[in-house]
């Protein structure tokens, strides 16, 4: 099948591209290197059935042309500003890179009559609901970050486009995802900080922010397993039932870096920054009952990601 | 209070402007006459405390300048593409006129530190849920129109901006609204069609689309009653418990126009067009218990609107 990955040079996009190539698909990637990197795709460029375009997804005409030329049958939309901390200071980043990219991809699909999409949504659409298990039918989605708002707006668009154009759409609400080719986030930040200063680590918040981390390999396996769907919109929480605190991530990193004398200081507060949801728990019954389960726990996923990052 | 009405030359915006002026507020309106009309605001322009700017809300710099210059304290956001039928053919209208206007207004408010907003949302955020009474906590909002998607995306933005900037936000989910200064919609269309051809009326769908119509005066009264809210996001369904079928609207119009020999033909299908929700019922307990109730029934609202339109 001819597949387009929007955000194909990103952390998850590049891992997904590799898996789809190995399954025998032809993979066309678009990325503008806003967050994605050339390094992430270097190992893909030797593949025969791989094509890469450096383009901005908000250029509707160009995107439509690529879709037509490449005879795209399925779009995986993983393009977004995934650096939530950055957009907390400048919300327009989410408008341009998260919401508008969705608008333009869906418009191009409508124009080109492409009927299948996978969309990378997020736990951030739920907002700060610490005391309940979040399932796909949780009421009153109230995102507290501009990122979560742009993703929830994108989900709404997918509902309307799916209905209006008889599409089949798969939406996964990701938790934190971690693994090889990570481009940002807490693991990435801590390693960079410790490379600069081996004796001291500043941790945002009180370190007790506790979230489920899924290993990217598990996530990609879930995407492949569920990518064929009947007409309509299909939403799944995807994740692991365990979780890891920020302080515990620091411990794992120090151990892997063989640093045994690091002093942690905390900036304080229950979230890493305003708009950060400090804790959440997913109900994963829907995806488990449909036959998928993560292989790695949250701690194992963190450890694998750290091992990879340390090697680089 | 210095109030900004975005979409102030529109049907609801102009009615609201008049009511706020009569309450002693200073009213600054912005409109680009995309749907709003000069005729709607002609009677307002003689008021001392009324200022009008012809601007596009997507010009962030201009809007911020106006907010600062006019010392705006409260924003009423009624700017949108309210012609759902038009955007069914061209979804980008909703991106530009419904979603992006919200982004730019909220951004300008953030920059200018304005903390209070009223947002005109819609029953279309619920999607097609014919068999249940829709209350504010109904699960799985799945808009089937691009309009509903852009409004739901706007609500999501308001959640994030409210949390991030300690705002107080009031969201009303409007049903069909009707009354003086109407600019489009079924009443408007039928009168125009009957002025061209007094013997024949084409009705979109099977005529059995049945919706609650609220009189604009009732709606404006609700806005004024609830406009002061504590910090946070406050969502209300607003409407009437009765409703009116499209064929019954045609009957009311023919009676008012004294046309007794009109032959109706139906284009068929349960909706007027794809993306049209043919029937819905609101649960209004929340707003009723908070002390507001519509004065006019749906049929009465239609009759009042028709009487006004026929006089013009």
Interface residues (C-beta under 8 A of the other chain):
Chain A: X88 X91 X92 X95 X99 X100 X103 X106 X107 X110 X125 X127 X128 X136 X137 X138 X139 X140 X141 X142 X143 X144 X145 X146 X148 X149 X150 X152 X153 X154 X156 X157 X159 X160 X161 X163 X164 X233 X274 X275
Chain B: X88 X91 X92 X95 X99 X100 X103 X106 X107 X110 X125 X127 X128 X136 X137 X138 X139 X140 X141 X142 X143 X144 X145 X146 X148 X149 X150 X152 X153 X154 X156 X157 X159 X160 X161 X163 X164 X233 X274 X275
